Amino acid sequence: MKNTRVYPIGMGRALRDSYLRTNLSQRIEGIYWYPKVHNMTLALAKRYNRPLFQVAGIIAALSPRNKFGRNMVDAESILRDGRAAVVATFGANKRKALCILEALDYDEVLDILNGNKVKAFYSNIYHAGHDKEVTIDVWMMRLMGIEGAMSDQKYQDIAFAVRTIAQQLRLSPKALQAVTWIEARGAAF
């Protein structure tokens, strides 16, 4: 049976228009953003002798309302200093990151994390290649002109729009999300 799900046409138009506003450099930055972050995560995992799933989970746990550069500083602080780590994000996020230090596998990290965005960000960082998850954050909501709280249904509608437009543009969903995120923010990092 064919998927008959639809999304508001404005979402698709906003995504496509955002992508078309980018220059070649921004598109390349976006397409390689998650692979670059995956490699940064691998480097931290090696440096601190931790499994990739823990490090990716810590980065994801610390990400809400945290600029990416600071997020990486905070993740390294957790890996290096444990409970003594100083982070710039919410205390609850630090507690989750500390719990992830004890996680035994990928799925246990998923159980510790909560929220569609954080779980998708974790998956996008962890998986080097194509990933069906889509990270929808405040920048994506702004891009699409969406206001108010993010419900599960709203998240799924936006993610569906990203997957659909990504397929039309022959991109992975996370690459399209990263390209449009760069366009919306004005910078990759």
Secondary structure, DSSP 8 states (H G I E B T S, - for coil): --------HHHHHHHHHHHHHS-HHHHHHHHTHHHHHHHHHHHHHHHTT--HHHHHHHHHHT-TT--HHHHHHHHHHHHHHGGG---SS-HHHHHHHHHHTT--SHHHHHHH--SHHHHHHHHHHH-SS--S-----HHHHHHTT--S---HHHHHHHHHHHHHHHHHHT--HHHHHHHHHHHHHS---
